Amino acid sequence: MGYNFSKRTKHFTLPKQWASMRVAKQLEKETGNKIIHCEKGDYQGPDFETPQHILDATVDALEAGYVRYDPGPGLPELREYIATETMKDRRPGTNPEEVIITAGAKNALTMSLLTILEDGDEVVFPNPGYPPDEVWAKYANAKIQHTPLNKGDWQYDIAKLDKMVTDKTKLLIINTPQRPNGQLVENPEEIAEIVLKHPDLLVITDEIFSQVIYDGQKHNTISSIPEMRDRCIVIDTWSKTYAMTGWRIGFAVANEEIITKLSIFLQDSITNVAAFIQRAAFEAVSGPQDWTIAKRELLQHKRDLMVKGLNEVPGIECVTPPGSFYCFPDISGTGLTSQEFTDKLVVEAGVAVVAGTAFGTQGEGFVRITFAISDDDIHEGIERMKKLFLNK
Ligand SMILES: Cc1ncc(COP(=O)(O)O)c(C=O)c1O
């Protein structure tokens, strides 16, 4: 029997950026050999367990009865904390009604895209960018445009962006620190100038790595520009800041009218984010921040280890990313395309990475490599790459 699915899901395919993970898993199963997992967008190994005080707060919340439906935009104490503390510099003067707690940043992104976009609306994505966003833009039947980021420093090309954005553009997507390359968007003021020329244009600013920035650099967001305050939906998550990827909790901050729409969407879809998870998230943000500070230092060390190692591999050049837990080295010197490199590396050396093209055409010649893994795996992964490309 053939199922008659909605035409809107015609473009649904398994996520490209997880293709490497699927291949690596299969190879591990078939060969029994150890694969070095640099392809995951997640923390791995004992260096990155969720902090104990957050686990304790979860158990306390379960025992205290936070186990029922709790429809709505989130626990008042959590919305209040995000509004007054987390957003203090990022969007001064935020009130709790402008905050919604979501099932991860992805849930906030999905709801925002589906709430704003409709048939024929133009939406501008960075290239490379975050593919799941595009799934929902397509679902809404919006017209997707890609603004190519400059290869190498991965900044928005202001002249190109200015030309692309018109009064038909309804939404612009920004991601800083960027995925897949770890660069910070350095020119939010110039982007804001373009946005402000178009009275109805909104911005989604995806800031999931806001706390994973190195060398003492600070997170800078377009939403802190006063005129941009009500033009932005700021999206962030507990996933990366507190190694809570599997807990599925994040938030969005925007004008109350937008948040009310998102709240209806949330209540009519998932009802609410589990209340005991929200209590854990409250402990995470309002409790001691030692873990996040220590892990940032540890990640910086791992980043330096990975970048140094990659630059010793023939054919690979890697700049040091100021944020995120990804390197995005240029592998074009190996003579392979991103996909060829990715396939060869996992099959012949047992190191899994993600082809840059999984994030857009501008990713050709690059691969994404996660360094949130053990030091031993970083060393082993680099040694395997050296062996493979020295003997080419
Ligand atoms: C750019 C970007 N946005 C959103 C997400 C999803 O985050 P969450 O785990 O909070 O859903 C990810 C996940 O890695 C991401 O890379």
The ligand as an SDF file (V2000), in Angstrom:
LIG
                    3D

 16 16  0  0  0  0  0  0  0  0999 V2000
   23.1430   26.0750   15.0130 C   0  0  0  0  0  0  0  0  0  0  0  0
   22.3470   25.1520   15.8650 C   0  0  0  0  0  0  0  0  0  0  0  0
   21.1460   25.5380   16.2830 N   0  0  0  0  0  0  0  0  0  0  0  0
   20.3870   24.7350   17.0650 C   0  0  0  0  0  0  0  0  0  0  0  0
   20.8380   23.5010   17.4710 C   0  0  0  0  0  0  0  0  0  0  0  0
   19.9510   22.6400   18.3250 C   0  0  0  0  0  0  0  0  0  0  0  0
   20.2150   22.8100   19.6760 O   0  0  0  0  0  0  0  0  0  0  0  0
   19.3420   22.0550   20.7690 P   0  0  0  0  0  0  0  0  0  0  0  0
   20.1310   20.8850   21.2400 O   0  0  0  0  0  0  0  0  0  0  0  0
   19.1430   23.0320   21.8730 O   0  0  0  0  0  0  0  0  0  0  0  0
   18.0570   21.6970   20.1230 O   0  0  0  0  0  0  0  0  0  0  0  0
   22.0890   23.0500   17.0850 C   0  0  0  0  0  0  0  0  0  0  0  0
   22.5730   21.7360   17.5250 C   0  0  0  0  0  0  0  0  0  0  0  0
   23.7160   21.3890   17.4520 O   0  0  0  0  0  0  0  0  0  0  0  0
   22.8720   23.9020   16.2490 C   0  0  0  0  0  0  0  0  0  0  0  0
   24.0900   23.5160   15.8360 O   0  0  0  0  0  0  0  0  0  0  0  0
  1  2  1  0
  2  3  1  0
  2 15  2  0
  3  4  2  0
  4  5  1  0
  5  6  1  0
  5 12  2  0
  6  7  1  0
  7  8  1  0
  8  9  2  0
  8 10  1  0
  8 11  1  0
 12 13  1  0
 12 15  1  0
 13 14  2  0
 15 16  1  0
M  END
$$$$
